[in-house]
């Protein structure tokens, strides 16, 4: 019979969040070895929550981090906003963003055990969503922006712009948070979505009784407006007539990444 005390059980419970009986059973199985007992609890917990993977997880939290000419963004998804607003959850997503900033996107894998521990504790389908890291070229504008609500990031953007400063990059990051663009160029939008939109506009234009010879031009106009709602440089800046690209002039958006809760 393994020897361990009530203090050992409490220490294991504090470290893992397990119930008293589960902690005692794990210590007995591990012959009093607390580290091994914690691993036993973790493995059993993971097997119990494996069935959660198909459940919707449209809630979560987003964190960004910046140091010098490098920015990072990480989204951690959950099933409920209750879990996403908890201190341990918010702290973990920020830790992930800081790790990605320091060591690259692969740093997320190194913290997988911590993600799994939160998944076990919350009993929810918790997983990493969007992960991005930009190291800007010298002289490029750079920004990392987060909109916070109820103590957590709910909308995060990182962006790099050539031929503009950080202030301009921040302005466009704010626009992204507002307008939620899908792509940086038309080529990045899936062809099947474009085809579906074109077919819809053709059907609508025909139903409206437009002259046959005018239909292609009308359809192209409507498709251009459709692109203008989705492609960042073509969007009206904060919904105005002036587009993002017109506002930037000769500057060029190199890349952007965005994650927002509910996407």
C-alpha positions in Angstrom: 0.0 0.0 0.0 1.5 3.3 -1.1 2.0 5.8 1.7 0.8 9.4 1.3 -0.8 12.0 3.5 -3.8 14.2 3.3 -1.4 17.0 2.6 -0.2 15.1 -0.5 -3.8 14.7 -1.7 -4.5 18.4 -1.2 -1.3 19.4 -3.1 -2.3 17.1 -6.0 -5.8 18.5 -6.0 -4.5 22.1 -6.0 -2.1 21.3 -8.9 -4.6 19.4 -11.1 -8.1 20.5 -10.1 -9.1 16.9 -9.5 -11.6 15.7 -7.0 -10.5 14.3 -3.6 -11.3 10.7 -4.4 -9.7 10.9 -7.9 -6.6 12.4 -6.4 -6.4 9.6 -3.8 -6.9 6.9 -6.4 -4.2 8.4 -8.6 -1.7 8.6 -5.7 -2.4 5.0 -4.8 -1.9 3.9 -8.4 1.3 5.9 -8.6 2.6 4.6 -5.3 2.7 8.0 -3.8 4.6 9.7 -6.7 2.9 13.0 -7.1 4.2 13.8 -10.6 3.2 10.3 -11.8 -0.2 10.7 -10.2 -0.7 14.1 -11.9 0.1 12.4 -15.3 -2.4 9.6 -14.5 -5.1 12.2 -13.7 -4.3 14.1 -16.9 -4.4 11.0 -19.1 -7.7 9.9 -17.6 -9.1 13.5 -18.0 -8.1 13.6 -21.6 -9.8 10.4 -22.4 -13.0 11.7 -20.8 -13.0 15.0 -22.8 -12.1 13.3 -26.1 -15.8 13.1 -26.9 -16.0 16.9 -26.8 -14.1 17.5 -30.0 -17.1 17.7 -32.2 -18.9 20.2 -30.1 -19.2 23.8 -31.3 -16.6 26.2 -29.8 -17.4 29.6 -31.2 -16.5 31.4 -28.0 -12.9 32.1 -26.8 -10.3 34.8 -26.3 -7.7 36.5 -28.4 -4.3 37.9 -27.5 -1.7 39.8 -29.3 1.9 40.6 -28.4 4.6 42.9 -29.8 8.3 43.5 -29.4 10.2 45.8 -31.8 9.4 44.8 -35.4 7.7 41.6 -34.5 4.0 40.9 -33.6 2.0 37.8 -32.8 -1.6 36.8 -32.5 -3.2 33.7 -31.0 -6.9 32.7 -30.7 -7.9 30.1 -28.1 -11.4 28.8 -28.7 -14.0 27.6 -26.1 -17.6 26.6 -26.0 -18.8 29.2 -23.5 -18.0 32.8 -22.8 -18.0 31.9 -19.1 -14.8 29.8 -19.6 -13.3 32.4 -22.0 -13.6 35.2 -19.5 -11.9 33.3 -16.6 -8.5 34.4 -15.5 -6.8 31.1 -16.2 -8.1 31.1 -19.8 -7.2 34.7 -20.5 -3.8 34.2 -18.9 -3.1 31.1 -21.1 -4.0 32.8 -24.4 -1.7 35.7 -23.5 1.1 33.2 -22.6 0.6 31.5 -26.0 0.8 34.9 -27.8 4.0 35.8 -25.9 5.5 32.4 -26.7 4.7 32.7 -30.4 6.2 36.2 -30.4 9.4 34.9 -28.8 9.8 31.5 -30.6 7.5 31.4 -33.6 4.2 29.7 -34.4 5.6 26.3 -33.4 5.8 27.4 -29.8 2.1 26.6 -29.5 2.9 22.9 -29.6 5.3 23.3 -26.7 2.4 24.5 -24.5 0.0 21.8 -25.6 0.0 20.2 -22.1 -1.3 23.5 -20.6 -4.0 23.7 -23.2 -5.1 20.2 -22.4 -5.1 20.9 -18.7 -7.5 23.8 -19.2 -9.6 21.6 -21.5 -9.9 19.0 -18.7 -10.7 21.6 -16.1 -13.4 23.3 -18.1 -14.7 20.1 -19.7 -15.2 22.0 -23.0 -13.9 21.7 -26.5 -10.9 24.0 -26.1 -8.4 24.3 -28.9 -6.1 26.8 -30.6 -7.6 28.7 -33.5 -5.8 31.3 -35.5 -2.1 31.7 -34.9 0.1 34.2 -36.8 3.5 35.9 -36.4 4.9 38.7 -38.5 8.4 40.1 -38.5 8.2 43.3 -40.4 10.9 44.5 -42.8 12.9 47.5 -41.7 10.9 50.8 -42.1 7.5 49.1 -42.6 4.5 50.1 -40.5 3.4 47.5 -38.0 0.6 47.2 -35.6 -1.0 44.6 -33.2 -4.5 45.6 -32.0 -7.0 43.9 -29.7 -10.5 44.9 -28.9 -11.3 43.8 -25.4 -14.7 43.0 -23.9 -15.5 41.6 -20.5 -11.8 41.2 -19.6 -10.8 39.2 -22.7 -9.7 40.0 -26.3 -12.6 39.4 -28.7 -11.2 40.9 -31.9 -7.5 40.9 -32.8 -5.6 42.2 -35.8 -1.9 42.3 -36.8 -0.8 44.1 -39.9 2.3 45.1 -41.8 2.3 47.9 -44.4 5.2 48.9 -46.7 5.7 52.7 -47.3 3.7 53.7 -44.1 4.5 54.2 -40.5 3.1 52.5 -37.4 0.4 55.2 -37.0 -1.0 54.4 -40.4 -0.8 50.7 -39.7 -2.8 51.2 -36.5 -5.5 53.1 -38.4 -5.8 50.2 -40.9 -5.8 47.7 -38.0 -8.7 49.5 -36.5 -10.5 49.4 -39.8 -10.0 45.7 -40.0 -11.5 45.2 -36.6 -14.5 47.2 -37.8 -14.9 45.8 -41.3 -13.6 42.2 -40.9 -12.1 41.7 -44.4 -11.8 38.2 -45.8 -8.7 38.7 -48.0 -5.9 40.9 -49.1 -6.5 40.4 -52.8 -9.2 39.0 -55.0 -7.0 36.0 -55.8 -7.2 34.9 -52.2 -11.0 34.4 -52.3 -12.0 30.8 -53.1 -13.1 30.5 -56.8 -16.2 28.6 -55.9 -17.4 31.5 -53.8 -16.8 33.9 -56.7 -18.7 31.6 -59.1 -21.6 31.3 -56.7 -21.8 35.0 -56.3 -21.6 35.6 -60.0 -24.4 33.1 -60.7 -26.6 34.7 -58.1 -26.0 38.2 -59.6 -26.8 36.9 -63.1 -30.1 35.3 -61.8 -31.1 38.4 -60.0 -30.3 40.7 -63.0 -32.3 38.5 -65.3 -35.3 38.4 -62.9 -35.2 42.2 -62.8 -35.8 42.2 -66.6 -32.7 44.1 -67.5 -31.8 44.2 -71.3 -29.9 41.1 -72.3 -27.0 43.1 -73.7 -26.6 45.0 -70.4 -26.6 41.9 -68.2 -22.8 41.2 -68.3 -21.9 44.8 -67.4 -24.4 44.9 -64.5 -23.2 41.6 -63.2 -19.6 42.7 -63.2 -20.6 45.9 -61.4 -22.3 43.9 -58.7 -19.4 41.5 -58.5 -17.0 44.4 -58.0 -19.1 45.7 -55.2 -19.1 42.2 -53.7 -15.3 42.2 -53.8 -15.3 45.6 -52.3 -17.0 44.3 -49.2 -14.4 41.5 -48.7 -11.0 42.6 -50.1 -9.2 44.8 -47.6 -7.6 47.4 -50.0 -11.0 47.7 -51.8 -13.1 48.3 -48.7 -14.4 51.7 -47.9 -12.3 53.0 -45.0 -14.6 52.7 -41.9 -17.5 52.4 -44.4 -16.8 55.7 -46.2 -16.5 56.1 -50.0 -12.7 56.4 -49.9 -11.1 53.0 -50.1 -8.4 51.7 -47.9 -5.9 51.7 -50.8 -6.9 55.3 -51.8 -6.3 56.4 -48.3 -2.9 54.7 -48.2 -1.8 56.2 -51.6 1.4 54.5 -52.7 1.8 52.4 -49.5 1.1 48.7 -49.8 -0.4 46.3 -47.3 2.1 43.4 -47.1 -0.1 41.1 -44.9 -2.6 41.0 -42.2 -4.1 38.4 -39.9 -7.3 38.7 -37.9 -9.3 36.6 -35.5 -12.6 37.5 -33.8 -15.0 35.7 -31.6 -17.9 34.2 -33.4 -16.1 33.8 -36.7 
